[in-house]
Amino acid sequence: MLLLLGGTLAQAQPAPTREPRRRSFTLTGSPLEARIAQGFRTSIVFGVPIQGEAVEVDTSQIKIVDTGKVSIIIEPLSEPRPGERWTLRVPLADGKAPALAEFALVAHPSEVDTDINVSRPKEPETACQTACAPCAALSPADAVTSGFFNDDGIQTGKVLTVPSTAGGFEFHPGVTYRAANWVLVDVEIIPPPEHSTWRPTGATLTSKTGEARVRAVKVQPGNKPGRVRVLVEADVPPPGAGLRFALNLHGPEGAPSFSIPSVILPPAKEHKP
C-alpha cells in the first residue's frame, strides 16, 4: 500500500512555477519572442498608437482580453509545445516602418512575460532631420508607403482586376510605379477565410517574353482587417519583355501561392535630346 501511494504521489508532482517577468523590446522588423503561459495574462504596451481592431492571432489559442490606443492584453487558452511558436501581429498606426509588431509566442519552463514594453528605435539627431526628413536612404516600397511620392510626378501603371481568381483569393486594383532603375507593384490582397493569416514569402514578375528580377517584397496590413498590402520591388525589365506581366506570390509552407496575371507596367520614359 505504501509503495502504491508513493508511486501515486510521484506521478502527481506539481507543475513548475512560472516567475513573472517584465521585459522591454525595440522594434527591428523581426519577430519578438514573448514567453506566455496558461493562467497568466500578458500586457503589451507600445510607445506608438496601434490598430487594435486589426490585431492578428489564432483566437483558438489566444484570447484578446482588451485593446487600447497603445496597449493589448492577451491570455493563452493553452500553451505552445516545446519548439512551437505561435504568431501575434499588431499593426501600428503611426505611419512609420516597420508597420507592425510581430511576436513569436513561446512557452518557457520557468518564466512568463507578464508585462512587455515595445518602442521604436530612437531617430538619429542630424542637422537635416527637420528640414530634410527623407535624408536617410529609403527603398522604393518605403517611399511609397511613407507618402514621399505617389502617382503624381512619377510614371505609373495599373494592376487590373480579372473576372475570377484561384483558391478564393481576391485583390483590389493596384498601382505600378517605374523609375529609371526600378519598378514597383503595389496591390492589396484579400486571402480566403481558411488562409486568413496568409503572407507571401517571395515573388516573381514575368511576362511571356522576359522577367523583371524581384529585389524585395514588403508586406503590411491592408486598409481593412483581413487584407494584406504587398509591395514588390524589381529591376527594370529588359526591353523585349513588354509591359504586361504576371505577378506570382509564393505562399508559405502548407499554404497556396497566388498569381495576378494583369500587371501593367508603365513604359520607359522617352529622353528627348
CORQUIDA-V166153 format. One line per field, one symbol per residue. ss: DSSP state (2 for helix, 1 for strand, 0 for the rest). Layout:
ss: ???
This chain:
ss: 022222222220000000111111110000011111000011111100010222011000011111100011111100000000011111110000000111111110001111111110000000000000222000022222200000000011111000000222011111111100001111111100222000000111110000110111111110000011111111000022200111111100000001111111000000000
